[in-house]
Amino acid sequence: MLYGKLNYRPMKYDVIVIGAGPAGSSAARVLAERGIHVALLERARMPRYKACGAGIVGRAMRVLPPDIKETVERECFAAELNMLDAGLQFSVTRQEPVVSMSMRDKLDRFLALNALEAGADLWEECNALNVTSQAGSVAVETNRGLLSASFVIAADGSTGSIARKAGWRETRTLVPAIEWEVPVDKETFERFASKARFDFGLIPSGYAWIFPKGAHLSVGAASMKRGSMRLDAALERHLLSLGIPLTDGVVRHGALASSRPRSDTVMIGRVLLAGDAAGLTDPVTGEGISFAVVSGQAAARALVAGDLNETAVREEYLATIEEQILKELRSAMDVGKLLYGPAPIRNYLFRLKGQAFCEAVTDVIAGKAKYSELASQVMAYFRRVLLPDVTRVFSQSAED
């Protein structure tokens, strides 16, 4: 059990938060700090494993508690991007970590403990089975009994069921991903220990990554394209080509991630969605911790600012999510169309402006720039320079 002294009563709360990931725990902490009686439900006993690269980028560090660094196993001040199908390699180095490597069991445990110490009630091994809206409240059926609250924040991840049970249609784009924990010998580890590595050209509309953790490698692959993919076979071939042996000690996990947020709303009645449940994942990098934390905090602050009044909360939350997250995600999707679009166009772009692109994306994930700025620059360059060049190159190729 995460903490020795837990109080599971009373069964009536101001707010119930479902899911103790970055979104849920961040929401519960903010609510508890402001005197809101809040329960944080987690279906597993913590710490528990979650398939995730757990790379904490700079923009996430800006919104997480300062002592989150206690969970960091390794800081990478450099990132490497390889376009393997074009023979291109780019490297970005910063004075501050580009990616701080953690493990989700440690990270989530730390954030849940923060919420608990702020005054939230933590219900471990408590699976939310259903939610039912009532007059002025929401009933939450769990394997530990029936709870009720004025509001519910559903932060139960990309595959969680609460949104569907609360009335949402599925409008996100969910895409496949895999993540493996790979033990390696010291010599192999040292070859990959200094940087976060991203490899394109292996997977249709996707990429593979290698993250050095404390003493092992977290590796994975994801496609931004919906459908069945042989990610496991592609990743295995890739690792073997890099001289990374796959022993019996490899721990393999699969997951679904979102490459497009919900197109309808993030609040129905008295239920608010946050994090992956709302599809708030970066469609360029696949990173989701940043927007999970921001959305969880925004949900909590909207409940406080709206004084638990449904209309006031809705106005505040929808406006904040639009301004702080959705505008940025729409710009990111424009950038992603080039990165995950036709490989010949992508590779041609990277031959011309690959280093500048990598530098710009690094500034975005560091929290020092916005996708909206990058998207306008990329699209202007594409229309002015790249599109005529691509048209000419492909026309010449067709004639030959």
C-alpha positions as CSV (number, residue, x, y, z in Angstrom):
1,M,0.0,0.0,0.0
2,L,1.3,3.4,-0.9
3,Y,0.7,5.1,2.4
4,G,0.0,3.6,5.8
5,K,-2.8,5.8,7.0
6,L,-5.7,6.0,4.6
7,N,-9.3,7.1,5.2
8,Y,-11.9,5.5,3.0
9,R,-14.8,7.3,4.5
10,P,-17.1,9.2,4.0
11,M,-18.4,7.8,0.7
12,K,-19.6,11.3,-0.4
13,Y,-17.0,13.7,-2.0
14,D,-16.9,17.0,-3.7
15,V,-14.8,15.5,-6.5
16,I,-13.8,12.0,-7.5
17,V,-10.8,11.6,-9.7
18,I,-10.5,8.3,-11.6
19,G,-7.0,7.3,-12.5
20,A,-3.7,8.1,-10.6
21,G,-1.5,8.9,-13.5
22,P,0.0,12.4,-14.1
23,A,-3.4,13.9,-15.0
24,G,-5.4,12.4,-12.2
25,S,-2.8,12.9,-9.4
26,S,-2.1,16.5,-10.5
27,A,-5.8,17.3,-10.4
28,A,-6.3,15.7,-7.0
29,R,-3.3,17.6,-5.6
30,V,-4.5,21.0,-6.8
31,L,-8.1,20.3,-5.5
32,A,-6.8,19.1,-2.1
33,E,-4.5,22.1,-1.7
34,R,-7.6,24.4,-2.2
35,G,-9.6,22.6,0.4
36,I,-11.8,20.5,-1.9
37,H,-12.8,17.1,-0.5
38,V,-11.4,14.8,-3.2
39,A,-10.9,11.0,-3.7
40,L,-8.3,9.7,-6.1
41,L,-9.2,6.2,-7.4
42,E,-6.5,3.8,-8.7
43,R,-7.5,0.3,-9.9
44,A,-4.0,-1.2,-9.1
45,R,-1.9,-1.1,-6.0
46,M,0.9,1.4,-6.4
47,P,3.6,1.4,-7.5
48,R,2.4,-0.3,-10.7
49,Y,4.0,-0.6,-14.1
50,K,2.6,1.4,-17.1
51,A,3.8,1.0,-20.7
52,C,5.3,4.4,-21.4
53,G,8.7,5.8,-22.4
54,A,8.5,8.0,-19.3
55,G,10.7,10.7,-20.8
56,I,10.0,13.9,-19.0
57,V,10.6,16.9,-21.3
58,G,11.2,20.5,-20.3
59,R,7.7,21.7,-20.8
60,A,6.5,18.9,-18.4
61,M,9.2,19.8,-15.8
62,R,7.8,23.4,-15.8
63,V,4.4,22.2,-14.6
64,L,5.4,19.3,-12.4
65,P,6.4,19.7,-8.7
66,P,10.1,20.8,-8.4
67,D,11.1,17.7,-6.4
68,I,9.9,15.4,-9.3
69,K,13.6,15.2,-10.0
70,E,13.8,12.6,-7.3
71,T,12.2,10.1,-9.8
72,V,14.8,10.9,-12.6
73,E,17.2,8.1,-13.3
74,R,19.2,9.8,-16.0
75,E,19.3,13.2,-17.7
76,C,20.0,13.4,-21.4
77,F,21.3,16.7,-22.7
78,A,21.3,15.5,-26.3
79,A,18.8,13.9,-28.6
80,E,19.5,12.1,-31.9
81,L,17.1,11.7,-34.8
82,N,17.9,9.3,-37.6
83,M,16.1,9.1,-41.0
84,L,17.2,5.5,-41.7
85,D,15.6,5.3,-45.1
86,A,17.4,8.4,-46.2
87,G,20.8,8.0,-44.5
88,L,20.3,11.2,-42.5
89,Q,21.3,11.9,-38.9
90,F,20.7,15.0,-36.8
91,S,21.7,15.7,-33.2
92,V,20.6,18.5,-30.8
93,T,22.3,19.4,-27.6
94,R,21.2,21.7,-24.9
95,Q,22.5,23.1,-21.6
96,E,19.4,21.8,-19.8
97,P,18.2,18.2,-20.2
98,V,16.3,17.6,-23.4
99,V,14.7,14.5,-21.8
100,S,14.9,13.4,-18.1
101,M,14.4,9.7,-17.9
102,S,12.1,8.2,-15.3
103,M,10.0,5.1,-14.9
104,R,6.2,5.5,-14.8
105,D,5.8,3.4,-11.6
106,K,8.2,5.7,-9.8
107,L,6.7,8.9,-11.4
108,D,3.1,8.0,-10.7
109,R,3.8,6.8,-7.2
110,F,5.5,10.2,-6.5
111,L,2.6,12.2,-7.9
112,A,0.0,10.1,-6.1
113,L,1.9,10.6,-2.8
114,N,1.9,14.4,-3.5
115,A,-1.8,14.3,-3.8
116,L,-2.2,12.3,-0.6
117,E,0.0,14.5,1.4
118,A,-2.0,17.5,0.2
119,G,-5.1,16.0,1.7
120,A,-6.7,13.8,-1.0
121,D,-8.0,10.3,-0.1
122,L,-6.3,7.7,-2.1
123,W,-8.3,4.5,-2.9
124,E,-5.9,1.9,-4.3
125,E,-7.2,-1.3,-5.9
126,C,-10.4,0.5,-6.5
127,N,-11.7,-0.1,-10.0
128,A,-14.4,2.4,-11.3
129,L,-16.9,0.2,-13.0
130,N,-19.6,2.8,-14.0
131,V,-20.6,6.4,-13.6
132,T,-24.2,7.6,-13.5
133,S,-25.3,11.2,-13.6
134,Q,-27.9,12.3,-11.1
135,A,-29.4,15.6,-10.1
136,G,-26.5,17.7,-9.0
137,S,-24.1,14.8,-8.6
138,V,-22.4,11.8,-10.1
139,A,-22.6,8.2,-8.7
140,V,-19.4,6.1,-9.2
141,E,-19.8,2.3,-8.9
142,T,-16.6,0.6,-7.9
143,N,-15.5,-2.8,-6.8
144,R,-15.3,-1.4,-3.3
145,G,-18.7,0.1,-3.2
146,L,-20.8,3.0,-4.4
147,L,-19.3,6.5,-4.1
148,S,-20.8,9.9,-5.1
149,A,-19.5,13.3,-5.8
150,S,-20.5,16.7,-7.2
151,F,-18.1,16.1,-10.1
152,V,-15.9,13.4,-11.6
153,I,-12.6,13.9,-13.4
154,A,-12.0,10.9,-15.7
155,A,-8.2,10.5,-16.1
156,D,-8.2,6.7,-16.7
157,G,-6.0,6.8,-19.8
158,S,-6.3,6.0,-23.5
159,T,-8.1,2.7,-23.0
160,G,-10.2,3.7,-20.0
161,S,-14.0,3.1,-20.1
162,I,-15.3,6.0,-18.1
163,A,-15.7,8.4,-21.0
164,R,-17.8,5.9,-23.0
165,K,-20.0,5.1,-19.9
166,A,-20.5,8.8,-19.3
167,G,-21.8,9.4,-22.8
168,W,-18.9,10.1,-25.1
169,R,-18.5,8.8,-28.6
170,E,-15.0,7.7,-29.7
171,T,-13.7,10.6,-31.7
172,R,-10.0,10.2,-30.8
173,T,-7.6,8.5,-33.2
174,L,-6.0,5.7,-31.2
175,V,-2.8,4.2,-32.7
176,P,-0.6,1.2,-31.7
177,A,2.6,1.4,-29.7
178,I,4.9,-1.0,-27.9
179,E,7.4,-0.4,-25.1
180,W,10.0,-2.9,-23.9
181,E,12.4,-2.8,-21.0
182,V,15.7,-4.3,-22.2
183,P,18.5,-5.4,-19.9
184,V,21.9,-5.1,-21.6
185,D,25.6,-5.5,-20.8
186,K,27.6,-2.5,-19.6
187,E,29.4,-2.1,-23.0
188,T,26.1,-2.0,-24.9
189,F,24.5,0.3,-22.4
190,E,27.3,2.8,-22.6
191,R,26.8,3.1,-26.4
192,F,23.3,4.5,-25.8
193,A,23.6,6.1,-22.4
194,S,24.2,9.7,-23.3
195,K,21.2,10.6,-25.5
196,A,17.6,10.0,-26.4
197,R,17.4,8.4,-29.8
198,F,14.6,8.5,-32.3
199,D,14.6,6.5,-35.5
200,F,12.4,7.1,-38.5
201,G,12.1,5.0,-41.7
202,L,11.3,1.7,-40.0
203,I,7.6,1.9,-39.5
204,P,4.9,3.4,-41.7
205,S,4.0,6.8,-40.4
206,G,5.9,6.1,-37.2
207,Y,9.2,5.9,-35.4
208,A,11.2,3.9,-32.8
209,W,13.0,5.2,-29.7
210,I,15.8,4.2,-27.4
211,F,15.8,5.8,-23.9
212,P,18.6,5.0,-21.4
213,K,17.3,4.6,-17.9
214,G,19.2,3.9,-14.7
215,A,20.9,0.6,-15.9
216,H,18.8,-0.6,-18.8
217,L,17.3,0.6,-22.1
218,S,13.6,1.5,-22.5
219,V,12.9,0.9,-26.2
220,G,9.7,1.2,-28.2
221,A,7.9,1.9,-31.4
222,A,4.7,3.7,-32.4
223,S,2.8,4.4,-35.6
224,M,0.7,7.5,-36.0
225,K,-1.5,5.5,-38.4
226,R,-4.5,3.6,-37.2
227,G,-4.6,-0.2,-37.8
228,S,-2.7,-3.4,-37.3
229,M,1.1,-3.0,-37.4
230,R,3.9,-5.5,-36.9
231,L,5.6,-3.2,-34.6
232,D,7.2,-6.0,-32.6
233,A,8.9,-7.6,-35.6
234,A,10.1,-4.2,-36.9
235,L,11.5,-3.2,-33.5
236,E,13.2,-6.6,-33.0
237,R,15.0,-6.3,-36.3
238,H,16.0,-2.8,-35.6
239,L,17.5,-3.6,-32.2
240,L,19.4,-6.5,-33.5
241,S,20.8,-4.4,-36.3
242,L,22.1,-2.0,-33.7
243,G,23.8,-4.8,-31.7
244,I,21.3,-4.7,-28.9
245,P,20.7,-8.4,-27.8
246,L,17.2,-9.5,-26.8
247,T,17.5,-11.9,-23.9
248,D,14.9,-13.7,-21.8
249,G,14.9,-10.8,-19.5
250,V,13.2,-8.4,-21.9
251,V,9.8,-7.2,-20.6
252,R,7.4,-6.4,-23.4
253,H,4.2,-4.3,-23.3
254,G,1.7,-3.0,-25.8
255,A,-0.4,0.1,-25.6
256,L,-2.7,2.4,-27.5
257,A,-1.9,6.0,-27.8
258,S,-3.8,9.0,-29.2
259,S,-2.6,10.9,-32.2
260,R,-5.7,13.1,-32.4
261,P,-7.7,14.6,-29.5
262,R,-11.5,14.3,-29.0
263,S,-13.3,16.4,-31.6
264,D,-16.5,17.0,-29.5
265,T,-15.9,18.1,-26.0
266,V,-13.9,17.4,-22.8
267,M,-16.9,17.8,-20.4
268,I,-20.4,16.3,-20.4
269,G,-22.7,17.0,-17.5
270,R,-20.6,16.8,-14.4
271,V,-17.8,14.6,-15.8
272,L,-14.6,16.2,-17.0
273,L,-12.0,14.4,-19.1
274,A,-8.2,14.9,-18.7
275,G,-5.0,13.5,-20.2
276,D,-5.1,10.5,-22.5
277,A,-8.8,10.0,-21.8
278,A,-9.3,13.3,-23.7
279,G,-6.7,12.4,-26.3
280,L,-4.3,15.2,-25.3
281,T,-1.1,13.7,-26.6
282,D,1.5,15.5,-28.7
283,P,1.0,14.2,-32.3
284,V,4.5,15.1,-33.3
285,T,6.5,13.4,-30.6
286,G,3.9,11.1,-28.9
287,E,4.7,12.7,-25.6
288,G,1.7,12.9,-23.3
289,I,2.9,13.7,-19.7
290,S,3.0,17.5,-20.4
291,F,-0.6,17.9,-21.5
292,A,-1.8,15.3,-19.0
293,V,-0.5,17.5,-16.1
294,V,-1.7,20.7,-17.7
295,S,-5.2,19.3,-18.3
296,G,-5.5,17.8,-14.8
297,Q,-4.5,21.0,-13.2
298,A,-6.9,23.0,-15.5
299,A,-9.8,20.7,-14.5
300,A,-9.1,21.2,-10.8
301,R,-8.7,25.0,-11.2
302,A,-12.0,25.2,-13.2
303,L,-13.8,23.4,-10.4
304,V,-12.4,25.8,-7.8
305,A,-13.0,28.9,-9.9
306,G,-16.5,27.8,-10.8
307,D,-17.3,27.1,-7.1
308,L,-18.6,23.6,-8.2
309,N,-21.3,25.2,-10.3
310,E,-21.8,23.1,-13.4
311,T,-22.2,26.0,-15.9
312,A,-19.4,28.1,-14.5
313,V,-17.0,25.0,-14.4
314,R,-17.8,24.1,-18.0
315,E,-17.2,27.6,-19.3
316,E,-13.9,27.8,-17.4
317,Y,-12.6,24.4,-18.3
318,L,-13.5,24.4,-22.0
319,A,-12.0,27.9,-22.5
320,T,-8.7,26.9,-20.7
321,I,-8.3,23.6,-22.6
322,E,-8.9,25.4,-25.9
323,E,-6.4,28.1,-25.2
324,Q,-3.7,26.1,-23.4
325,I,-3.8,22.8,-25.3
326,L,-6.2,22.3,-28.3
327,K,-4.8,25.3,-30.2
328,E,-1.3,23.9,-29.8
329,L,-2.4,20.4,-30.8
330,R,-4.0,21.6,-34.0
331,S,-0.7,23.3,-35.0
332,A,1.2,20.2,-34.0
333,M,-1.1,18.1,-36.2
334,D,-0.1,20.4,-39.2
335,V,3.6,19.7,-38.4
336,G,2.9,16.0,-38.0
337,K,1.4,15.8,-41.5
338,L,4.8,16.5,-43.0
339,L,6.7,14.3,-40.5
340,Y,4.4,11.3,-40.8
341,G,3.3,11.9,-44.4
342,P,4.8,10.5,-47.6
343,A,8.4,9.4,-46.9
344,P,9.9,11.0,-50.1
345,I,8.5,14.4,-49.2
346,R,9.6,14.1,-45.6
347,N,13.1,13.0,-46.5
348,Y,13.4,15.8,-49.0
349,L,12.4,18.3,-46.4
350,F,14.9,16.9,-43.9
351,R,17.7,17.1,-46.4
352,L,17.0,20.8,-46.8
353,K,16.0,21.8,-43.3
354,G,16.4,18.8,-41.0
355,Q,18.7,20.3,-38.4
356,A,16.6,23.5,-38.2
357,F,13.5,21.4,-37.8
358,C,15.0,19.3,-35.0
359,E,16.2,22.4,-33.2
360,A,12.8,24.0,-33.4
361,V,10.9,20.9,-32.1
362,T,13.4,20.7,-29.2
363,D,12.6,24.3,-28.3
364,V,8.9,23.4,-28.3
365,I,9.2,20.4,-26.0
366,A,11.5,22.4,-23.8
367,G,8.6,24.8,-23.3
368,K,10.5,27.7,-25.0
369,A,8.5,27.9,-28.2
370,K,5.0,26.9,-29.6
371,Y,4.0,24.6,-32.4
372,S,1.9,27.4,-33.7
373,E,5.1,29.3,-34.5
374,L,6.8,26.3,-36.0
375,A,3.8,25.3,-38.1
376,S,3.5,28.7,-39.6
377,Q,7.2,28.7,-40.5
378,V,7.1,25.2,-41.9
379,M,4.0,25.7,-44.0
380,A,5.3,29.0,-45.4
381,Y,8.6,27.3,-46.3
382,F,6.7,24.4,-47.8
383,R,4.5,26.6,-50.0
384,R,7.3,29.0,-51.0
385,V,10.3,26.6,-51.5
386,L,9.6,23.0,-50.9
387,L,6.4,22.4,-52.9
388,P,7.8,23.8,-56.2
389,D,11.0,21.8,-55.6
390,V,9.1,18.6,-54.8
391,T,6.8,19.1,-57.9
392,R,9.9,19.5,-60.1
393,V,11.8,16.6,-58.6
394,F,8.8,14.2,-59.0
395,S,8.0,15.4,-62.5
396,Q,11.6,14.8,-63.6
397,S,11.5,11.4,-61.9
398,A,8.3,10.5,-63.8
399,E,9.9,11.6,-67.1
400,D,13.0,9.5,-66.5
